[in-house]
Amino acid sequence: MTKIPTTVITGFLGSGKTTLIRHLLHNAGGRRLAVIVNEFGDIGVDGDILRGCGADACAEEDIVELANGCICCTVADDFLPTMTKLLERADPPEHILIETSGLALPKPLLKAFAWPDVRTRATVDGVIVVIDAAAVAAGRFAPDEAALAALRAQDPNLDHETPLEELFEEQLGSADLVVLNKTDLLDAAELAAVERDVLAAARAGVVAMRACEGRLHPSALLGLGLSAEDDLDSRPSHHEAEADHDHDDFTSFVLHAGAIEAAEPLAARLGDILARHDVLRLKGVVAVRGKPARLIVQAVGPRVETYYDRRWREDESRMSRLVVIGEKGFARENIEAALIAALV
């Protein structure tokens, strides 16, 4: 029996993974797809956004969400039963997409494809890492050299790698293909520098593709045929000797609010708040009075994107819901108060 190809799509928070998947769903060329979405936090948003994209290639029941737990830490409890259920369908999908949490380590997920119930029926077609090229250019993933020098002087045994840098390296270490996204925010020289630095940190032979809003032809991303689960030794990890890892360096919360009066000023308000607070990622659904469709909010750093997706259903409560993710210790009360004031 032919194995069902599965593409793992990973990348840091806000890099554009969900946008890329939406593009794949709308340009599937008749291929039946299923999507497993994993999020960090108590309430998922990305799965809901994908269900609202209206693509014929993927019915709502083919989008499975694993929330409140990193997929690499809950492989046995969550991922394997979900994957097995997809594979055992009378009409299984022709291709499966897995969107990992921005905080996930890809390698434990690849190892799960050696599980007997999965190995004979599915294979990892390839691992795609989506990178926010503009964020990298701005140094979001690089340490502050002056600060590190000061810390090194105080304690020469200190491990200077930040959690964000380590995640970035873990994802690149498992990549078969790198998508440099949001390239419209950089000039040619900046983009060339980011591509050079990223490929220098990636495995040998990995290539980079440039994209804006994840718009790449599906043939460039799907059908790689790499069987990545058979090539684990070439994919380095900081956590090889660990049974698991934790995400104590990160925290998240969900903010619920009512409908806002107008959408136009919201992006500027949110951008100002995010610029003043150390928020890594903000995303969610906002209700706008008088508008029949949901307003989707996506933000990384101070950059905010908003767009309308599907119409509100009659059985839905027209409420706003935002997920906020940051490093542990950020000023949650201050951020909540500022966001509530913005959602008016």
C-alpha positions in Angstrom: 0.0 0.0 0.0 1.3 3.4 -0.9 2.3 5.5 2.1 0.5 8.9 2.5 3.0 11.7 2.2 3.0 14.1 5.1 4.6 17.5 5.1 5.8 19.0 8.5 5.6 22.8 8.4 7.4 24.4 11.3 8.8 27.8 12.1 8.9 30.5 14.7 5.8 32.3 16.1 4.3 34.5 13.4 6.5 33.4 10.6 3.5 32.8 8.3 2.9 29.0 8.6 -0.9 29.3 8.7 -0.9 31.8 5.8 1.2 29.4 3.7 -1.1 26.5 4.5 -4.1 28.6 3.5 -2.4 29.2 0.1 -1.8 25.5 -0.3 -5.4 24.6 0.4 -6.6 27.2 -2.1 -4.2 25.9 -4.8 -4.3 22.1 -4.2 -5.1 21.3 -7.8 -7.8 18.7 -6.8 -5.6 17.0 -4.2 -7.5 16.0 -1.0 -5.6 17.4 2.0 -5.9 17.0 5.7 -4.3 19.4 8.2 -3.1 18.8 11.8 -2.7 22.1 13.6 -0.8 22.3 16.9 -0.8 25.5 19.0 0.8 26.7 22.2 -1.9 27.9 24.6 -5.2 26.8 26.0 -7.3 27.9 23.0 -6.4 27.3 19.4 -6.9 30.0 16.8 -5.0 28.7 13.7 -7.3 25.7 13.2 -10.3 28.0 13.3 -8.7 30.3 10.8 -8.0 27.4 8.4 -11.6 26.2 8.7 -12.8 29.6 7.6 -10.7 29.7 4.5 -13.4 28.1 2.3 -11.0 25.8 0.3 -12.5 22.8 -1.5 -9.4 20.7 -0.9 -9.9 20.4 2.8 -13.3 20.1 4.5 -13.7 21.4 8.0 -13.6 17.8 9.4 -10.2 17.4 7.8 -8.7 20.1 9.9 -7.7 18.6 13.3 -6.5 20.9 16.1 -4.2 19.8 18.9 -4.2 22.7 21.4 -2.8 23.1 24.9 0.3 21.1 24.5 3.4 21.1 22.3 3.1 18.4 19.7 6.7 17.3 20.3 5.9 16.8 24.0 2.6 15.0 23.5 3.4 12.7 20.6 2.1 9.5 22.2 -0.9 11.0 23.8 -2.1 13.4 21.1 -0.4 13.1 17.8 -0.2 9.4 17.3 -3.9 8.8 18.0 -4.9 11.7 15.7 -2.6 10.5 12.9 -3.9 6.9 13.2 -7.5 8.1 13.0 -6.7 10.0 9.8 -5.0 7.0 8.3 -7.7 4.6 9.2 -10.5 6.5 7.4 -12.4 4.8 4.7 -11.3 7.7 2.4 -8.0 8.8 3.8 -6.5 12.1 2.6 -4.0 12.1 -0.3 -1.6 14.3 1.6 -1.3 15.5 5.2 0.0 18.8 6.4 1.2 19.2 10.0 1.6 22.7 11.3 3.6 22.6 14.5 3.5 25.1 17.3 6.1 27.9 16.9 7.7 26.5 20.0 7.9 22.9 18.9 11.0 20.8 18.3 10.6 19.1 14.9 12.8 16.1 15.5 10.6 14.3 18.1 7.7 14.5 15.6 9.8 12.9 12.9 10.8 10.1 15.2 7.1 9.4 15.8 6.8 8.2 12.1 8.7 5.1 13.2 5.7 4.1 15.3 4.4 0.8 13.9 0.8 2.0 13.3 2.2 5.0 11.3 5.3 3.8 9.6 3.6 1.4 7.2 1.0 3.9 6.1 2.6 7.4 6.2 6.0 9.0 5.4 7.4 12.5 6.0 7.5 14.0 2.5 9.7 16.8 3.8 10.2 19.3 6.6 9.5 23.0 5.7 10.7 25.7 8.0 9.0 29.1 7.5 11.1 32.1 8.5 10.0 35.7 9.0 12.8 37.2 6.9 12.1 40.7 8.2 12.3 39.6 11.8 15.6 37.9 11.2 16.9 41.0 9.5 15.9 43.0 12.6 17.9 40.7 14.8 15.0 39.1 16.6 16.9 35.8 16.8 20.4 37.1 17.5 21.8 37.7 21.0 22.8 41.2 22.2 26.6 40.8 21.9 27.3 43.6 24.4 24.9 42.1 27.0 26.3 38.6 26.5 29.9 40.0 27.0 28.8 41.5 30.3 27.2 38.2 31.4 30.2 36.2 30.3 32.4 38.5 32.5 30.2 37.8 35.5 29.9 34.0 35.0 32.1 32.3 32.4 30.1 29.1 32.8 26.8 30.7 31.8 25.0 29.2 28.8 24.4 32.2 26.7 21.9 30.7 24.2 18.4 32.2 24.6 15.4 29.9 24.2 14.4 31.7 21.0 17.8 31.1 19.4 17.8 27.5 20.4 14.3 27.0 18.9 15.5 28.7 15.7 18.5 26.3 15.5 16.4 23.3 16.2 14.0 24.1 13.4 16.7 24.8 10.9 18.5 21.6 11.9 15.6 19.5 10.8 14.7 21.5 7.6 14.6 20.1 4.1 13.4 23.4 2.7 13.5 26.9 4.1 10.8 29.4 3.1 11.9 33.0 3.6 8.6 34.7 4.1 7.6 38.4 4.2 10.3 39.3 1.7 8.3 42.4 0.6 9.5 44.0 3.8 13.2 43.9 2.9 15.3 45.4 0.1 17.5 43.2 -2.1 20.6 43.6 0.0 18.9 42.8 3.3 17.2 39.8 1.9 20.4 38.4 0.4 22.1 38.8 3.8 19.3 37.0 5.7 19.3 34.2 3.1 23.1 33.8 3.4 23.0 33.7 7.3 20.1 31.3 7.4 21.6 28.8 4.9 24.9 29.0 6.8 23.1 27.7 9.9 21.0 25.1 8.1 22.0 21.5 7.1 24.1 21.0 4.0 22.1 20.9 0.8 19.1 22.8 2.2 17.7 25.4 -0.2 15.8 28.6 0.5 12.7 29.8 -1.4 11.6 33.4 -1.1 7.9 34.2 -0.6 5.5 36.9 0.2 2.4 35.9 2.3 3.4 32.2 1.7 2.6 32.4 -2.0 4.5 29.5 -3.5 3.3 26.9 -6.0 2.3 23.6 -4.2 4.6 21.7 -6.5 7.6 23.4 -4.9 6.5 22.4 -1.4 4.7 19.1 -1.8 5.9 15.9 -3.4 9.5 16.2 -2.2 9.6 12.4 -1.5 12.4 12.6 1.1 11.2 10.1 3.8 12.7 12.4 6.4 12.0 9.8 9.2 14.8 7.7 7.6 17.3 10.5 7.8 17.3 11.5 11.4 21.0 11.2 12.0 21.7 14.2 9.7 19.3 16.4 11.6 21.1 17.8 14.7 19.3 18.7 17.9 20.3 20.2 21.3 18.0 17.8 23.0 19.3 14.4 21.7 20.0 13.2 25.2 16.8 14.4 26.7 13.6 12.4 27.0 11.6 15.6 26.7 11.8 19.3 27.1 9.6 22.0 28.6 8.4 25.4 27.6 8.8 27.2 30.9 10.5 30.1 29.2 7.2 31.0 27.5 3.7 31.9 28.6 0.4 32.7 27.0 -3.0 33.9 27.8 -6.4 34.4 26.0 -8.2 37.7 26.1 -12.0 37.8 25.5 -13.8 41.0 24.6 -16.9 42.2 22.9 -17.3 43.6 19.4 -15.4 46.7 18.3 -16.9 49.8 16.6 -14.5 50.0 13.6 -11.7 47.9 12.2 -9.6 50.7 10.6 -7.8 52.0 13.8 -7.3 48.6 15.3 -4.0 47.6 13.6 -2.4 50.9 14.6 -3.6 50.6 18.2 -2.3 47.0 18.5 1.0 47.8 16.8 1.6 50.6 19.4 0.8 48.2 22.3 3.1 45.4 20.9 5.9 47.9 20.4 5.7 48.9 24.0 5.5 45.4 25.5 7.6 42.3 24.9 5.0 40.3 23.1 6.2 37.6 20.7 3.0 36.8 19.0 -0.7 38.0 18.9 -3.4 36.3 16.9 -7.1 35.9 17.0 -10.6 36.7 15.8 -12.3 40.1 16.3 -16.0 41.0 16.0 -16.7 44.3 14.3 -20.2 45.8 14.8 -22.1 45.9 11.5 -19.8 43.5 9.7 -21.1 40.1 8.8 -17.6 38.5 8.6 -14.9 37.8 11.2 -11.8 40.1 11.3 -8.7 38.0 11.7 -5.7 39.6 13.5 -2.1 38.3 13.1 0.8 40.1 14.6 4.5 39.3 15.2 6.5 42.0 17.1 4.9 45.4 16.3 3.7 44.3 12.8 0.0 43.7 12.6 -2.1 42.2 9.8 -5.9 42.2 9.7 -8.3 40.7 7.1 -11.8 39.4 7.0 -12.3 35.7 6.4 -15.7 33.9 6.6 -19.1 35.1 7.7 -20.2 34.6 11.3 -22.5 31.6 11.8 -25.9 32.0 13.4 -24.9 29.7 16.3 -21.7 31.7 17.0 -21.3 34.3 19.7 -19.9 37.5 18.0 -17.1 38.0 20.5 -13.5 38.9 20.1 -10.8 36.5 21.2 -7.0 37.1 21.1 -4.2 34.8 22.1 -1.1 36.6 23.4 2.3 34.7 23.6 5.5 36.1 25.2 8.5 35.1 27.2 7.9 34.2 30.9 7.7 37.3 33.1 6.1 39.7 30.7 3.7 42.2 32.2 0.4 40.4 31.6 -1.8 42.8 33.6 -0.4 45.8 31.7 -0.8 44.1 28.3 -4.4 43.0 29.1 -5.4 46.5 30.2 -3.9 48.0 27.0 -5.6 45.5 24.8 -9.0 45.9 26.4 -8.7 49.7 25.9 -7.8 49.1 22.2 -10.8 46.8 21.6 -13.5 49.4 21.7 
